[in-house]
Structures are given as structure tokens and as C-alpha cells.
Amino acid sequence: MLNQDMPKDKPPTTAWKELRRFRALELKRNGWRQQYIATAVGVTKGAVSHWIAVARTQGEAALRARPHSGRPAELLPAEKRLIPELLSYGADAYGFRGEVWTCPRVRKVIEWAFGVSYHKSHVARLLKELQWTPQLPLERATQRDEAAIARWRTEVWAELKKRRAWNAEP
């Protein structure tokens, strides 16, 4: 049968591809022609040819899925675990106005503390991984007068709406 000893902890994307390669090898052993194998497993004849050649020269183990390592992490796991502690001192401790942690601010703190510069989008993923949420500051003018705004809404706006309704009638 197919590769039954395949680990269950492999990501689904690599698992089905590995199964497909081993299925193609099994079909070849059963006497199928490459073009029919390609159609059956949904790949090109060239892919089937390549898999068969690799299995012949390097062994069937060479067809197993390998993890994609990606770019190495710039922060060590211990450094990553320190981020919440650094943020616990508050934004004011780092010279920011207001107690709000935005991604650009967290990015600056990481850069100051560890010398690692991340894109703000990556900082958001990093914070999510640490179960922190970036915050969006309320952007209001410092000279904003809430009482005057409330008075305008109740008096001026109400009067404007009345005039508009009166002008709209035929």
C-alpha cells in the first residue's frame, strides 16, 4: 500500500504531495505508463519521470517531504519571551506620548533592545503570537471642547435640519 509510516504531524500541504509521489511510484511498479500515471496523480509526465529517476538513483526516501525551514528567526526564543516584560514598563518609559502600544512603537522598542529591525506587519504577527494586541491611538485634537461639540449638535445641527426640511417641501 501507500507510505503508511508517514508521520501524522506533517503539514497537510507536504503530506498530500508526498502521498502523490509514492502513489506514482506504486503505479509505475504495477506497470503503468508515465503518461497515465501523470494523468492519474494530476502532474506532468516530466514530474513523474523526475520522481522515478530520483527514486532509482537516491532511493525512495528521497521522495519524502522535507520541512521548509524558511528564513531563520532574528530574535532568539528567550528574547522573544522578554518582549511583554519590556512593554510592561509602559510607552512613557520609552519616550512615547500616551500609554498606547502601536506596532511602530513596539518595532522601535525591539530595535532598541535587541538591535533587530522588523516590518510593522511582522510586529503584529509577533504580538499575536505573544497574545498581545497592538492598539490604535484615538486621534483627537488636544484643544477639542466636548461641551461645545454637544451644544452644536443639539442647537445648531437641529436648526440646520429644520431649515433643510422646510426648504425641501414644495
Backbone as ProteinMPNN parsed JSONL, in Angstrom:
{"seq_chain_A": "MLNQDMPKDKPPTTAWKELRRFRALELKRNGWRQQYIATAVGVTKGAVSHWIAVARTQGEAALRARPHSGRPAELLPAEKRLIPELLSYGADAYGFRGEVWTCPRVRKVIEWAFGVSYHKSHVARLLKELQWTPQLPLERATQRDEAAIARWRTEVWAELKKRRAWNAEP", "coords_chain_A": {"N_chain_A": [[0.841, -1.199, 0.0], [0.246, 2.398, 0.144], [2.634, 4.735, 1.47], [2.562, 4.048, 4.565], [3.809, 4.591, 6.945], [4.068, 7.281, 7.264], [4.584, 10.238, 9.084], [2.086, 11.709, 11.201], [2.186, 14.307, 11.961], [2.962, 16.014, 9.972], [2.587, 18.92, 7.945], [-0.473, 19.437, 6.131], [-0.059, 20.292, 3.476], [2.442, 19.316, 2.64], [2.097, 16.63, 3.151], [0.112, 15.52, 1.375], [1.367, 15.889, -1.025], [3.593, 14.28, -0.8], [2.338, 11.797, -0.577], [1.274, 11.675, -3.136], [3.601, 11.441, -4.72], [4.557, 8.926, -3.866], [2.402, 7.369, -4.61], [2.546, 7.563, -7.38], [4.927, 6.186, -7.794], [4.15, 3.643, -6.962], [2.207, 3.048, -8.878], [3.855, 2.93, -11.129], [5.376, 0.658, -10.521], [3.369, -1.192, -10.815], [3.191, -1.402, -13.49], [2.174, 0.703, -15.022], [2.124, 3.205, -17.61], [4.075, 6.206, -17.968], [2.657, 8.513, -18.866], [0.01, 7.911, -18.227], [0.175, 7.632, -15.502], [0.844, 10.246, -14.826], [-1.518, 11.59, -15.536], [-3.289, 10.339, -13.772], [-2.36, 11.112, -11.213], [-2.329, 13.799, -11.424], [-0.23, 15.476, -12.464], [2.588, 16.58, -14.481], [4.107, 14.67, -17.183], [6.823, 14.928, -17.065], [7.301, 15.457, -14.344], [6.654, 13.001, -13.185], [8.586, 11.414, -14.406], [10.873, 12.559, -13.324], [10.515, 11.97, -10.559], [10.652, 9.166, -10.607], [13.265, 8.777, -11.53], [14.703, 9.957, -9.416], [13.974, 8.272, -7.305], [15.149, 5.924, -8.232], [17.923, 6.569, -8.33], [18.555, 7.79, -5.848], [17.089, 6.528, -3.952], [13.947, 5.588, -2.4], [13.439, 7.096, -0.15], [14.232, 9.658, -0.714], [12.054, 10.827, -1.847], [10.437, 11.618, 0.144], [8.658, 14.114, 2.024], [10.1, 17.181, 2.989], [10.619, 19.464, 5.665], [10.041, 22.948, 5.171], [12.301, 25.259, 5.94], [12.474, 28.05, 5.936], [13.202, 31.545, 6.504], [15.697, 32.117, 8.954], [14.889, 32.845, 12.366], [15.254, 36.106, 13.697], [15.188, 36.993, 16.281], [16.035, 35.426, 19.293], [14.392, 32.686, 20.994], [14.319, 33.193, 23.778], [14.696, 35.958, 23.841], [12.413, 36.783, 22.524], [10.502, 36.059, 24.386], [10.952, 38.009, 26.277], [9.792, 40.33, 25.388], [7.036, 41.013, 26.24], [7.615, 41.747, 28.892], [9.295, 43.96, 28.53], [7.461, 45.704, 27.364], [5.738, 46.051, 29.453], [6.638, 48.095, 31.045], [5.568, 50.359, 30.073], [4.608, 52.79, 27.589], [5.428, 55.41, 28.008], [7.826, 55.154, 29.394], [9.638, 54.709, 27.417], [9.758, 57.027, 26.079], [7.568, 57.683, 24.519], [4.545, 59.451, 23.801], [1.585, 59.101, 25.584], [-0.129, 56.177, 26.677], [-0.124, 53.936, 24.801], [0.379, 51.065, 22.888], [1.459, 50.769, 19.802], [2.082, 49.099, 16.653], [4.321, 50.302, 15.232], [5.597, 51.531, 17.422], [6.222, 49.363, 19.118], [7.917, 48.057, 17.412], [10.079, 49.859, 17.372], [10.968, 49.637, 20.049], [11.809, 46.956, 20.116], [13.878, 47.151, 18.304], [15.597, 48.927, 19.682], [16.156, 47.43, 21.98], [17.132, 44.898, 21.128], [18.445, 45.231, 18.746], [17.321, 44.454, 16.373], [15.533, 44.863, 13.434], [12.262, 44.951, 12.474], [9.546, 44.653, 10.11], [6.514, 46.524, 10.385], [4.216, 44.976, 9.984], [5.094, 42.416, 10.519], [5.65, 42.714, 13.191], [3.081, 42.869, 14.209], [2.216, 40.2, 13.811], [4.034, 38.948, 15.487], [3.314, 40.011, 17.978], [0.742, 38.944, 18.167], [1.346, 36.254, 18.364], [2.482, 36.306, 20.871], [0.291, 36.76, 22.328], [-0.559, 39.396, 22.642], [-2.16, 42.461, 21.835], [-1.874, 44.888, 19.337], [-2.471, 48.382, 19.737], [-4.671, 50.955, 18.663], [-4.221, 54.375, 18.55], [-6.415, 56.946, 19.791], [-7.232, 59.488, 17.704], [-7.478, 62.606, 18.382], [-7.932, 66.094, 18.553], [-6.027, 68.071, 20.823], [-7.086, 70.406, 21.755], [-9.784, 70.043, 21.719], [-13.161, 70.626, 22.495], [-15.473, 69.19, 24.278], [-17.952, 69.934, 25.405], [-18.741, 72.141, 23.853], [-19.033, 70.883, 21.411], [-21.175, 69.138, 21.927], [-23.18, 71.016, 22.465], [-23.344, 72.276, 19.929], [-24.315, 70.137, 18.404], [-26.882, 69.737, 19.503], [-28.142, 72.25, 19.295], [-27.333, 73.91, 16.955], [-27.093, 72.013, 14.842], [-29.606, 70.802, 14.945], [-31.204, 72.992, 14.235], [-30.286, 73.45, 11.608], [-31.156, 71.106, 10.365], [-33.92, 71.452, 10.545], [-34.298, 73.691, 8.872], [-33.474, 72.619, 6.435], [-35.413, 70.647, 6.019], [-37.651, 72.317, 5.828], [-37.054, 73.764, 3.517], [-37.068, 71.769, 1.659], [-39.701, 71.014, 1.244], [-42.419, 71.278, -1.085]], "CA_chain_A": [[0.0, 0.0, 0.0], [0.977, 3.658, 0.172], [3.549, 5.019, 2.563], [1.742, 4.054, 5.78], [4.545, 5.048, 8.116], [4.244, 8.722, 7.175], [4.177, 10.872, 10.336], [0.822, 12.439, 11.151], [2.396, 15.696, 12.331], [3.374, 16.808, 8.815], [1.532, 19.81, 7.458], [-1.244, 18.825, 5.052], [0.446, 20.617, 2.143], [3.52, 18.411, 2.258], [1.642, 15.243, 3.277], [-0.559, 15.045, 0.171], [2.335, 15.857, -2.114], [4.39, 13.066, -0.588], [1.477, 10.674, -0.951], [1.163, 11.672, -4.592], [4.848, 10.897, -5.269], [4.613, 7.491, -3.599], [1.36, 6.737, -5.42], [3.094, 7.476, -8.732], [5.911, 5.092, -7.772], [3.387, 2.388, -6.866], [1.603, 2.8, -10.19], [4.936, 2.534, -12.038], [5.683, -0.741, -10.192], [2.256, -2.012, -11.32], [3.273, -1.472, -14.94], [1.53, 1.82, -15.716], [2.985, 4.08, -18.39], [4.241, 7.504, -17.305], [1.611, 9.48, -19.212], [-1.205, 7.566, -17.481], [0.46, 7.964, -14.096], [0.757, 11.704, -14.723], [-2.94, 11.949, -15.552], [-3.927, 9.809, -12.561], [-1.985, 11.866, -9.998], [-2.531, 15.224, -11.684], [1.015, 16.206, -12.688], [3.113, 16.405, -15.842], [4.926, 13.47, -17.407], [8.177, 15.277, -16.617], [7.367, 15.298, -12.889], [6.682, 11.554, -12.928], [9.903, 10.959, -14.84], [11.828, 13.035, -12.319], [10.333, 11.186, -9.324], [11.141, 7.791, -10.841], [14.726, 8.867, -11.598], [15.19, 10.23, -8.06], [13.799, 7.039, -6.528], [16.117, 4.942, -8.731], [19.306, 6.96, -8.029], [18.772, 8.181, -4.445], [16.246, 5.724, -3.082], [12.588, 6.104, -2.188], [13.437, 8.073, 0.953], [14.425, 10.992, -1.291], [10.748, 11.362, -2.238], [9.715, 12.062, 1.342], [8.537, 15.559, 2.193], [11.018, 17.781, 3.956], [10.072, 20.747, 6.119], [10.615, 24.175, 4.624], [12.794, 25.958, 7.122], [12.218, 29.48, 5.85], [14.265, 32.416, 6.993], [15.91, 31.916, 10.391], [14.373, 33.906, 13.225], [16.294, 37.039, 14.132], [15.144, 37.028, 17.746], [16.088, 34.126, 19.962], [13.16, 32.46, 21.758], [14.414, 33.87, 25.086], [14.49, 37.384, 23.596], [11.006, 36.957, 22.183], [9.731, 35.977, 25.637], [11.191, 39.232, 27.051], [9.05, 41.472, 24.833], [5.971, 41.501, 27.125], [8.196, 42.422, 30.063], [9.733, 45.286, 28.081], [6.281, 46.539, 27.13], [5.03, 46.276, 30.716], [7.089, 49.359, 31.645], [4.721, 51.415, 29.541], [5.134, 53.544, 26.451], [6.089, 56.623, 28.516], [9.187, 54.807, 29.807], [10.484, 54.718, 26.219], [9.702, 58.352, 25.478], [6.384, 57.871, 23.678], [3.452, 60.161, 24.476], [0.382, 58.292, 25.67], [0.097, 54.772, 27.06], [-0.665, 53.082, 23.76], [1.415, 50.31, 22.182], [1.166, 50.517, 18.394], [3.125, 48.278, 16.02], [5.564, 51.05, 15.029], [6.256, 51.752, 18.716], [6.794, 48.08, 19.559], [9.037, 47.836, 16.494], [11.197, 50.681, 17.854], [11.468, 49.064, 21.303], [12.548, 45.743, 19.748], [15.112, 47.599, 17.675], [16.465, 49.472, 20.728], [16.549, 46.405, 22.955], [17.816, 43.733, 20.562], [19.14, 45.569, 17.517], [16.656, 43.753, 15.271], [14.524, 45.719, 12.834], [11.187, 44.212, 11.82], [8.477, 45.414, 9.461], [5.404, 46.651, 11.334], [3.285, 43.86, 9.808], [5.649, 41.269, 11.239], [5.49, 43.001, 14.618], [1.702, 42.493, 14.545], [2.197, 38.738, 13.939], [4.819, 38.621, 16.674], [2.48, 40.336, 19.138], [-0.345, 37.97, 18.211], [1.949, 35.023, 18.863], [2.707, 36.508, 22.304], [-1.041, 37.045, 22.851], [-0.709, 40.827, 22.866], [-2.814, 43.094, 20.687], [-1.468, 46.28, 19.141], [-3.583, 49.293, 19.984], [-4.736, 52.121, 17.788], [-4.475, 55.563, 19.363], [-7.52, 57.815, 19.405], [-6.657, 60.703, 17.167], [-8.341, 63.76, 18.635], [-7.183, 67.315, 18.827], [-5.89, 68.331, 22.259], [-7.919, 71.559, 22.091], [-11.175, 69.65, 21.493], [-14.069, 71.031, 23.574], [-16.623, 68.278, 24.203], [-19.188, 70.661, 25.73], [-19.096, 72.945, 22.682], [-19.486, 69.948, 20.369], [-22.514, 68.684, 22.314], [-24.078, 72.156, 22.277], [-23.522, 72.446, 18.489], [-25.186, 69.059, 17.911], [-28.279, 69.902, 19.945], [-28.723, 73.527, 18.891], [-27.058, 74.321, 15.574], [-27.416, 70.927, 13.915], [-31.068, 70.664, 14.943], [-31.731, 74.117, 13.465], [-29.956, 73.205, 10.202], [-32.039, 70.049, 9.874], [-35.257, 72.036, 10.378], [-34.268, 74.543, 7.68], [-33.38, 71.748, 5.268], [-36.716, 70.023, 5.853], [-38.583, 73.35, 5.395], [-36.718, 74.114, 2.132], [-37.309, 70.629, 0.788], [-41.118, 70.865, 0.955], [-42.847, 72.106, -2.25]], "C_chain_A": [[0.874, 1.246, 0.0], [1.784, 3.788, 1.441], [2.798, 5.159, 3.891], [2.476, 4.587, 6.989], [4.832, 6.548, 8.062], [3.762, 9.372, 8.478], [2.91, 11.703, 10.165], [1.005, 13.924, 11.471], [2.882, 16.56, 11.171], [2.236, 17.734, 8.401], [0.813, 19.176, 6.279], [-0.672, 19.121, 3.67], [1.556, 19.678, 1.723], [3.049, 16.967, 2.293], [1.001, 14.758, 1.983], [0.392, 15.003, -1.015], [3.218, 14.613, -2.015], [3.585, 11.833, -0.979], [1.363, 10.538, -2.464], [2.419, 11.08, -5.231], [4.928, 9.385, -5.074], [3.537, 6.726, -4.367], [1.86, 6.566, -6.864], [4.102, 6.334, -8.822], [5.222, 3.738, -7.741], [2.758, 2.028, -8.221], [2.662, 2.359, -11.205], [5.315, 1.068, -11.799], [4.603, -1.688, -10.732], [2.193, -2.018, -12.844], [2.591, -0.337, -15.69], [2.576, 2.599, -16.516], [2.976, 5.473, -17.761], [3.127, 8.492, -17.629], [0.317, 9.191, -18.465], [-1.036, 7.849, -15.992], [0.289, 9.466, -13.89], [-0.696, 12.163, -14.68], [-3.616, 11.524, -14.249], [-3.605, 10.64, -11.323], [-2.02, 13.374, -10.215], [-1.262, 16.045, -11.818], [1.455, 16.011, -14.144], [3.895, 15.101, -15.948], [6.352, 13.709, -16.919], [8.342, 15.102, -15.112], [7.461, 13.82, -12.529], [8.056, 10.997, -13.282], [10.968, 11.341, -13.808], [11.733, 12.207, -11.034], [10.905, 9.774, -9.475], [12.669, 7.79, -10.875], [15.319, 9.095, -10.213], [15.089, 8.972, -7.212], [14.832, 5.988, -6.953], [17.536, 5.283, -8.267], [19.547, 7.211, -6.542], [17.972, 7.344, -3.46], [14.904, 6.386, -2.84], [12.522, 7.152, -1.089], [13.603, 9.501, 0.436], [13.11, 11.624, -1.728], [9.932, 11.847, -1.041], [9.691, 13.59, 1.403], [9.531, 16.035, 3.247], [10.438, 19.114, 4.399], [10.792, 21.918, 5.444], [11.031, 25.039, 5.804], [12.478, 27.442, 7.092], [13.409, 30.275, 6.363], [14.452, 32.19, 8.484], [15.401, 33.11, 11.19], [15.519, 34.807, 13.681], [16.332, 37.156, 15.647], [15.236, 35.607, 18.277], [14.796, 33.925, 20.742], [13.169, 33.167, 23.124], [14.18, 35.372, 24.929], [13.026, 37.669, 23.292], [10.139, 36.94, 23.446], [9.903, 37.226, 26.498], [10.347, 40.413, 26.579], [7.904, 41.917, 25.737], [6.502, 42.215, 28.364], [8.666, 43.824, 29.693], [8.543, 46.224, 27.911], [5.545, 46.866, 28.428], [5.47, 47.562, 31.418], [6.275, 50.544, 31.149], [5.407, 52.194, 28.443], [5.868, 54.8, 26.898], [7.54, 56.354, 28.898], [10.156, 54.836, 28.63], [10.402, 56.044, 25.464], [8.535, 58.588, 24.545], [5.315, 58.608, 24.477], [2.213, 59.292, 24.445], [0.711, 56.836, 25.925], [-0.517, 53.815, 26.047], [0.497, 52.39, 23.051], [0.944, 50.022, 20.757], [2.305, 49.676, 17.818], [4.409, 49.068, 15.748], [6.319, 51.31, 16.334], [6.931, 50.476, 19.218], [8.015, 47.759, 18.697], [10.269, 48.6, 16.953], [11.804, 50.089, 19.124], [12.283, 47.804, 21.025], [13.89, 46.124, 19.129], [16.097, 48.139, 18.718], [17.019, 48.371, 21.63], [17.435, 45.316, 22.343], [18.597, 44.027, 19.282], [18.568, 44.884, 16.289], [15.542, 44.645, 14.739], [13.51, 44.867, 12.069], [10.263, 45.177, 11.094], [7.302, 45.449, 10.426], [4.382, 45.524, 11.199], [3.785, 42.614, 10.534], [5.524, 41.466, 12.74], [4.084, 42.625, 15.058], [1.59, 40.98, 14.707], [2.927, 38.287, 15.193], [4.005, 38.878, 17.939], [1.331, 39.346, 19.283], [0.152, 36.646, 18.771], [2.178, 35.094, 20.372], [1.407, 36.814, 23.056], [-1.18, 38.478, 23.369], [-1.437, 41.384, 21.652], [-2.285, 44.515, 20.547], [-2.691, 47.172, 19.278], [-3.521, 50.459, 19.008], [-5.038, 53.349, 18.641], [-5.704, 56.318, 18.861], [-6.916, 59.118, 18.93], [-7.659, 61.832, 17.313], [-7.463, 64.957, 18.946], [-7.137, 67.567, 20.329], [-6.781, 69.491, 22.685], [-9.411, 71.282, 21.903], [-12.027, 69.987, 22.719], [-15.351, 70.209, 23.449], [-17.942, 68.99, 24.475], [-19.663, 71.477, 24.527], [-19.615, 72.05, 21.552], [-20.906, 69.473, 20.669], [-23.541, 69.795, 22.098], [-24.353, 72.362, 20.786], [-24.472, 71.385, 17.945], [-26.649, 69.309, 18.275], [-28.915, 71.18, 19.417], [-28.548, 73.81, 17.394], [-27.483, 73.237, 14.578], [-28.934, 70.735, 13.824], [-31.705, 71.774, 14.103], [-31.465, 73.925, 11.965], [-30.869, 72.143, 9.596], [-33.454, 70.578, 9.654], [-35.318, 72.866, 9.1], [-34.256, 73.688, 6.414], [-34.729, 71.103, 4.983], [-37.724, 71.059, 5.329], [-38.345, 73.722, 3.934], [-37.034, 72.974, 1.168], [-38.767, 70.478, 0.43], [-41.526, 71.762, -0.2], [-43.806, 73.205, -1.899]], "O_chain_A": [[2.095, 1.158, -0.128], [1.612, 3.011, 2.38], [2.443, 6.268, 4.29], [1.845, 4.994, 7.964], [5.74, 7.031, 8.739], [2.652, 9.091, 8.93], [2.691, 12.318, 9.122], [0.083, 14.715, 11.275], [3.187, 17.735, 11.375], [1.063, 17.372, 8.496], [1.43, 18.447, 5.503], [-0.785, 18.286, 2.772], [1.612, 19.278, 0.56], [3.557, 16.146, 1.53], [1.327, 13.661, 1.529], [0.237, 14.172, -1.91], [3.543, 13.982, -3.021], [4.102, 10.931, -1.639], [1.356, 9.432, -3.004], [2.319, 10.303, -6.18], [5.312, 8.651, -5.985], [3.737, 5.568, -4.732], [1.616, 5.534, -7.488], [4.129, 5.601, -9.811], [5.652, 2.798, -8.409], [2.775, 0.873, -8.647], [2.391, 1.505, -12.048], [5.548, 0.322, -12.75], [4.887, -2.839, -11.064], [1.259, -2.569, -13.428], [2.447, -0.424, -16.909], [3.751, 2.646, -16.151], [2.009, 5.87, -17.111], [2.694, 9.237, -16.749], [-0.405, 10.12, -18.102], [-1.979, 8.252, -15.311], [-0.323, 9.908, -12.918], [-1.057, 13.025, -13.879], [-4.423, 12.268, -13.692], [-4.473, 10.852, -10.476], [-1.765, 14.141, -9.286], [-1.205, 17.181, -11.347], [0.77, 15.356, -14.93], [4.291, 14.509, -14.944], [7.006, 12.794, -16.418], [9.391, 14.654, -14.648], [8.254, 13.434, -11.67], [8.619, 10.197, -12.534], [11.843, 10.544, -13.471], [12.754, 11.791, -10.486], [11.562, 9.261, -8.569], [13.299, 6.896, -10.309], [16.335, 8.49, -9.871], [16.021, 8.642, -6.479], [15.334, 5.242, -6.111], [18.278, 4.392, -7.855], [20.616, 6.887, -6.025], [18.171, 7.454, -2.25], [14.742, 7.589, -3.046], [11.636, 8.007, -1.1], [13.16, 10.449, 1.085], [13.054, 12.832, -1.957], [8.856, 12.422, -1.209], [10.59, 14.261, 0.897], [9.762, 15.371, 4.258], [9.83, 19.822, 3.597], [11.995, 21.866, 5.189], [10.186, 25.494, 6.575], [12.236, 28.035, 8.143], [14.481, 29.727, 6.619], [13.467, 32.079, 9.215], [15.477, 34.251, 10.733], [16.608, 34.335, 14.006], [17.391, 37.393, 16.229], [14.585, 34.698, 17.762], [14.158, 34.907, 21.121], [12.14, 33.677, 23.566], [13.542, 35.993, 25.778], [12.469, 38.669, 23.744], [9.175, 37.698, 23.565], [9.073, 37.479, 27.371], [10.206, 41.397, 27.306], [7.792, 43.116, 25.994], [5.9, 43.183, 28.83], [8.459, 44.77, 30.453], [8.613, 47.398, 28.273], [4.81, 47.851, 28.493], [4.76, 48.066, 32.288], [6.3, 51.615, 31.755], [6.635, 52.251, 28.376], [6.827, 55.219, 26.249], [8.393, 57.228, 28.743], [11.364, 54.974, 28.824], [10.911, 56.167, 24.35], [8.508, 59.598, 23.842], [5.193, 58.413, 25.686], [1.83, 58.796, 23.385], [1.721, 56.326, 25.439], [-1.343, 52.976, 26.406], [1.472, 53.033, 22.663], [0.124, 49.13, 20.538], [3.367, 49.558, 18.43], [5.496, 48.553, 16.008], [7.55, 51.309, 16.346], [8.071, 50.507, 19.683], [9.021, 47.253, 19.194], [11.377, 48.064, 16.933], [13.027, 50.045, 19.26], [13.336, 47.604, 21.631], [14.911, 45.492, 19.4], [17.291, 47.848, 18.652], [18.195, 48.38, 21.994], [18.387, 44.865, 22.98], [19.329, 43.167, 18.789], [19.254, 44.747, 15.276], [14.706, 45.127, 15.504], [13.867, 44.151, 11.132], [10.203, 46.364, 11.418], [7.108, 44.514, 11.203], [3.746, 45.149, 12.183], [2.997, 41.852, 11.094], [5.315, 40.505, 13.481], [3.902, 42.114, 16.164], [0.937, 40.513, 15.64], [2.494, 37.36, 15.877], [4.005, 38.062, 18.861], [0.984, 38.952, 20.397], [-0.538, 35.995, 19.556], [2.083, 34.086, 21.071], [1.418, 37.088, 24.256], [-1.824, 38.733, 24.387], [-1.335, 40.83, 20.558], [-2.249, 45.265, 21.522], [-3.81, 46.761, 18.971], [-2.444, 50.884, 18.589], [-6.021, 53.355, 19.382], [-5.996, 56.328, 17.665], [-6.177, 59.775, 19.662], [-8.562, 62.0, 16.493], [-6.387, 64.828, 19.53], [-8.113, 67.301, 21.031], [-7.191, 69.563, 23.843], [-10.215, 72.214, 21.928], [-11.652, 69.667, 23.848], [-16.207, 70.501, 22.614], [-18.95, 68.68, 23.84], [-20.855, 71.498, 24.221], [-20.534, 72.43, 20.826], [-21.745, 69.414, 19.771], [-24.641, 69.542, 21.607], [-25.502, 72.603, 20.414], [-25.336, 71.688, 17.122], [-27.544, 69.114, 17.451], [-30.11, 71.195, 19.122], [-29.531, 73.934, 16.664], [-28.157, 73.526, 13.589], [-29.471, 70.529, 12.736], [-32.641, 71.519, 13.345], [-32.337, 74.212, 11.144], [-31.303, 72.268, 8.451], [-34.115, 70.198, 8.687], [-36.274, 72.759, 8.332], [-34.945, 73.996, 5.441], [-35.144, 71.021, 3.827], [-38.559, 70.732, 4.486], [-39.294, 73.967, 3.19], [-37.244, 73.21, -0.022], [-39.075, 69.87, -0.595], [-41.044, 72.89, -0.302], [-44.232, 73.957, -2.776]]}, "name": "protein", "num_of_chains": 1, "seq": "MLNQDMPKDKPPTTAWKELRRFRALELKRNGWRQQYIATAVGVTKGAVSHWIAVARTQGEAALRARPHSGRPAELLPAEKRLIPELLSYGADAYGFRGEVWTCPRVRKVIEWAFGVSYHKSHVARLLKELQWTPQLPLERATQRDEAAIARWRTEVWAELKKRRAWNAEP"}
